[in-house]
Amino acid sequence: MSIMVTGGYGLVGSAAVRLLAQKGEEVVVYDIVARDAEFLRGIDGPRVKSVIGDTLDLPRLIDVMTDHQVEVVVHTAAPVSTDIAAKGRPYQTIRENIETVLNCAEAARLAKVRRFIHVGSGAVYGGGSEPANEETPLSPSGGAYGVSKAAGDMIVGMYGTHYGYVTEYVATRIVFVYGPGRAEEATYVGPLVAAALRSHEVAIPRGGDYRAEFTHTYDVARGLYLLAKAPRLQHAVYNIGTGRQYTLWEVADEIARQVPGTRVNVGPGLPEGRTIRRPLDIRRIAEELGYRPEYDLQAGVSSVKRWLTTGEF
Ligand SMILES: NC(=O)c1ccc[n+]([C@@H]2O[C@H](COP(=O)([O-])OP(=O)(O)OC[C@H]3O[C@@H](n4cnc5c(N)ncnc54)[C@H](O)[C@@H]3O)[C@@H](O)[C@H]2O)c1
C-alpha cells in the first residue's frame, strides 16, 4: 500500500513527500518532470518511487495507481499553480486545472483508492478581513486561477457525494506557501529572504500594508499527513493554514532582524493587482485531527535562511 503525491516535485508536494517518507510511508511521486531533484534531496530511499507522468493522462494515472496499490492520493499537481502564472491565460488555466483534478479523482475511483485529498486554495474565499471557515460560501479571487480552484473543490465534493464516499474525497485549502526547496517562485517570504542574503537589500516600491497568511510548507505537509492517515474523517473540506496574517512590513522587519546588515525598504499600500485575502479559520482540522501550525514568521524565515545558506531542510 502506498501514498501517491501528484506534483511531488513541487513546493507543496515535495514537502509532503519528505514528511511521508520520514514517517516511513511508501510514497509514489507522480510528476510531469523530475526537474528539481533538489526538492527531494536526502529522501530518495527505496520507499520513495518516482514516476514521470502527466495528470492529463488518465490511463497512465489509473495504471500507476493500480500498479503501486495506491491507498491514498495527495493531489498537489496543478498545471497553473498560482494566480500570477494564470495571468493572461484564462482558458488554459481553467481547462488544465479542472482536467487535472477530474482525471485524478476519476483515476482514484477506478483504481479503488481509499482516500483522495485535493490540495486547493484559500483563493476560493475571496478578499476580506473576516476569517473564512469551510462553510463560507465560495467567492473566488485570483481570476481564472481562483475559479479553477473552486471548480476543483466542487468536482471533488461531487465525487464524494455521487459515489457515496463523502469524507474520502477531501478538498483542502491552503494559502501563501513558502519554505525550503524553492525560494524564488514562492510568495514573498522566500524571494525576500533570498534577496536579503544575496545583496543585503530588500526593496519593494509598494505593498507594506499587504497582509497575508504566510504558511510554511512543513505545516501544510503536516496537515496533509494528518488527513491522509486519519482512520476516518468527519468532513469533506479542511482549511490548512496558520490563522495568522503578517504584513509585508512585518516580513521585511523579521528578515532584517535575521540577516544582519540588511536594509529594508518597503513602500506603503498594496502591491499592484492584489487584494487582501481572508484569513483561514483552522479550527476544524485543529479540533478533529490535532493540527497545530508550528512555524510562525520567525521560525519560517529562519528555516528558509538555513536552507539557502546550508542546504539543510
Ligand atoms: N504555493 C502556494 O502558495 C499555494 C497556495 C494555495 C494553493 N496552492 C495549490 O497547491 C498546489 C501545489 O502548489 P505548489 O506551490 O506546490 O506548485 P508547484 O508549481 O511548486 O508544483 C506543482 C507541481 O505539479 C507538477 N505538475 C504540473 N502540471 C502537471 C501535470 N500535468 N502532470 C503532472 N505533474 C504536473 C509540476 O511539475 C510541479 O512539480 C497547487 O494546486 C496550487 O494551486 C499553492
The ligand as a Gaussian input file, in Angstrom:
#p B3LYP/6-31G(d) Opt

LIG

0 1
 N        2.229000      27.709000      -3.318000
 C        1.195000      28.355000      -2.823000
 O        1.335000      29.423000      -2.209000
 C       -0.197000      27.782000      -2.973000
 C       -1.258000      28.438000      -2.332000
 C       -2.543000      27.926000      -2.459000
 C       -2.754000      26.782000      -3.209000
 N       -1.715000      26.182000      -3.836000
 C       -2.000000      24.978000      -4.619000
 O       -1.224000      23.915000      -4.119000
 C       -0.860000      23.036000      -5.183000
 C        0.643000      22.882000      -5.202000
 O        1.235000      24.163000      -5.368000
 P        2.809000      24.344000      -5.442000
 O        3.113000      25.712000      -4.969000
 O        3.481000      23.184000      -4.824000
 O        3.011000      24.317000      -7.009000
 P        4.337000      23.954000      -7.816000
 O        4.202000      24.637000      -9.123000
 O        5.546000      24.169000      -6.988000
 O        4.209000      22.393000      -8.008000
 C        3.307000      21.816000      -8.889000
 C        3.928000      20.509000      -9.363000
 O        2.989000      19.892000     -10.228000
 C        3.688000      19.416000     -11.367000
 N        2.770000      19.398000     -12.493000
 C        2.275000      20.459000     -13.160000
 N        1.476000      20.036000     -14.147000
 C        1.478000      18.680000     -14.097000
 C        0.846000      17.675000     -14.862000
 N        0.044000      17.977000     -15.885000
 N        1.071000      16.384000     -14.529000
 C        1.882000      16.053000     -13.500000
 N        2.510000      16.973000     -12.735000
 C        2.304000      18.274000     -13.039000
 C        4.824000      20.398000     -11.584000
 O        5.881000      19.827000     -12.349000
 C        5.211000      20.730000     -10.151000
 O        6.238000      19.858000      -9.687000
 C       -1.440000      23.659000      -6.448000
 O       -2.682000      23.081000      -6.701000
 C       -1.615000      25.105000      -6.075000
 O       -2.626000      25.713000      -6.851000
 C       -0.441000      26.640000      -3.723000

